[in-house]
């Protein structure tokens, strides 16, 4: 029992790692969540009803059940070729 008291006493003696906030250095804008916008996301649609299921990046492997028609979709996102790229 005395050992537990010693451990608790030593933990309260530890220095405070978070210094007190100063009104001059604290910015209330920092408390708001930051919005992250991802670009180059490819839409993934259901093969049966064409409902939008998700958006993902190239190389992603997705297994999604469509909420509309309940079809199981297994999709790998690959780069789509344009007509000029297909001819070459």
N, C-alpha and C positions, 0 to 999 in steps of 0.2 A: 504494500500500500504506500509505503514511503517512497518507493522508486517511482510510482506513478505521479506522486506529488512533485518529485524532483523534475520529472520530464515535463510536466505541465508548467512548472515554474521556469524552467529553462526556455521553453517555447515562448513564454510571454516576454522573456528578456531579449528575444531576438530583435534586431533592428527592423523598423518599419520599411518595407520595400516600396510602398506607395507613398510618396511625399504628399503633404496636404495640398489641395488645389488652391492656387492663387487666382484671384478674380482677374488679374491682368493677363495670365497665361492661358486660362481656360476659355475655349471657344465653344459656345453652345451648338454651332453648326456641326462640330465633330461628333455629337451625340446621335445625329440622324443616320439611318442606314444609307449606305452608298449603293446607287443603282449601277449595275454592270450590264452593258449592252454587248452581246456577242454578235459578231458579223460572220458572214459566209456560212450561215446555217441553211441546210437543204431541207425543204419540207418533205415529210414522209406521209404518204397517203395509203389508205386501205385499198387493196387490190380488187375488192368486190364492190364497195359502195363509194369509193373515192373520198371518204371522209379524212380530214386532216388529223393524223394521229400524233405526230411529234415533229420537231425540227432537230436535226443533228448535224454533226460535222463529218467530213469525209473520213471514211475508214471505220465508222461506227457500225456495230452489229447490234440490231435491235430485235427483240421479240415482244410484240405488243398484241393484245387482244382488242379488237375494235369495239368501242362502246356502243356503236349503232347497230351493227349486224352480227357481232360476236364472232367474227372470223379471226383465227389466229394468223398473224402476219409475222414472218421471219424475214427481216430486211437487212441488207448490208448496203450502206451508202457508198456509191462509187461516183467518180467524175463522169458527168454526161458529156458526150462528144457532140460538137456541132456538125452540120452537113459537110462543111469544108474539111474538117478533121477526119471524117469517115471516109472520104474519097481518097485521101492520100495514103 
